[in-house]
Amino acid sequence: MVKNNYIIYIDNLIKKIAEFFAITGGLSLILIIAITCLNVVGRKLSFPIPGDIELIELLICTAIFFFLPYCQSTRSNIKITIFSTLFPKKLNNFLDFTSTISFLFFASFLAWRMFWGGVDFYKYHDLTMVLNIPKFIFFFPIILSLLVLIFVCLLELFLIFFTSDD
């Protein structure tokens, strides 16, 4: 691949940001495990955690979106390699291109809808039932993650079009 230093720098920066989001998603999963374990023990001791389901629901949703940019940047999304190894390189490149462009449109659509959903939740003061946590707070980290995913897809498309194999 022919890349200049600026492209390499941008590529590394976006991958580091995607790694940060993935690590944050992993920490969210650890927090979910801790809340679940504490709640199980608390229920046995008659001290359950109020709103545990709400917290887990909000954290798992955020964690899922936080892993998407990393999965795309490392090409770790679901791919059927059993069949793709049988295909010629040009067909595999075309399939990579179509999956990346599809993921770009999907991420853009989700970011757009999540933004307006977050605005509506803010506008109507939508809160969780037990803990009264404003729901819009969780929309905006997800939107940031989707923006990183969009940049990852755009960078991949740029590399497909403007780099060549040597």
N, C-alpha and C positions, 0 to 999 in steps of 0.2 A: 504494500500500500504506500502510495506517495502522499505524505501529509506534511504540512509545514508546522512549525513550532506553535503557532497560534491555535491551530486546530487540535493539536495534541494537548495543549493547555486547557482548552475548552472541554475536550473529551474527559480529561482527568478531573476537572472541576465538577462537571455534571455527575461523573461516577462517584466522586466523594460525597456530593450532596445526596445522591441516591443511597449510598451506604449509610449516611447519617439518618435518613428516614427509616431505613431498614433496622438499624440499631434501636431507634426510638420505638419502632413497632415491636421489636423483640422485648424491650423493657416494658411495653404495655402488656405483652403476653405474660411476663413474669408478675406484673402487678395483678393481672387477672387471676393467676394461679394463687397468689398470696391472699387475695380477697376471698376466693372460693374456699381455700383451706381454713382461713380464719372464720369464715361463716359456718363451715361444717362443725368446727370445734365449738364455736360460739353457740350454735343451736343445741349441741349436746349439753352445754353448760347454761342453757336458757338465756344467752346473750347474743341473739342473732344480729348481724349487721343490717341496719335498715337501708333499703335502697340498693342492696347488693346486685340485684338483677339489672337495675338501671345502669349502675357503674360498669358492669360487665358488658352490657349491650353497647354502650357508648365507646368503651375502650376497644372491644373486638372489631367494631366497625372501623374505627380509626386505624387500628393495627393492620387490617386487611389492605386498606388503601396505601398505607405507608410501605408495604412490601412491593407494590406494583412497579415503581420506577427501578428498583434494584433488579427485580426479575427481568425486566425488559433490557436493562443495560448490560446484564450478564448473559443475555439470551437464555434464560432459565425458564421461560414460559413453556407451556405444554407444546411439544413438537414430536411428531411421529418419525423418529430417526430410522426406524426399521425400513420404512418405505422410501424415505428421502435419500438414503444411501444408494438406492438403486437408480435414482434419477440423475440425469446429466447436470453438470454444474450450472448451466444457464437456467434450467428449470428451477433448481434450488434457489438461485439468486432471485428469480421472478417470484417464487413463493415467499421468500423472505421479504421482498419488497411489498407484496400485497398484504402480508400479515402486518408489517410495520405501518403501512398506510391505513389499514383498517383499525389498528390499535390507536393510531393518532386521531382518527375521526371519533372513535369511541371515547377516548380520554377527553377530547375537546367537548364532545356532547355532554359527558358527565360533569366536567368542570363548569360548563355553562349552566346546567340544571342545578347543580349543587350550590352555585353562587346564588341563584334566585331562590332556591329553597332556604338557604341560610338567611337571606334578606327577609323572606316571609316569616321565618321563625323569629327573627329579631323584631320585625314590625308588629307581630301579634303577641309578643312576649310569651312564646310557647316554652313551658317549663316541664321538667320531668315530674312525675306524680308525687314521689315520696320525698326526694331530696330538694326539689325545686331548683335544679340546675338548669340554667338557660341552655336550650338545645343548640342554638346557633353557634355557641362557642366551639362545638366539635365540627362544624361544617368547614370552618376556614382553614384549619390544619389539613383537612382532607383536600380542600381546593389547592393548597400549596403543593401537596403531594402530587396531585393531578397535573399541575403546571410543570413540575419536575419531570413527570412522565411524558408530557407533551414535548419538552425540550430534549429528552432522551430520544424520542421518536424522530424529531426533526433532525437531530444530529446524525442518527443512523441513516436517514434518507439523504442527507447531505453527503455522507461518506459513500453511499451507494452511487450517487451521481457524479461526484467530483474527485473520487480517488480511483486509482486503477491498480490492478495486480501487476507486479513486476516479476 
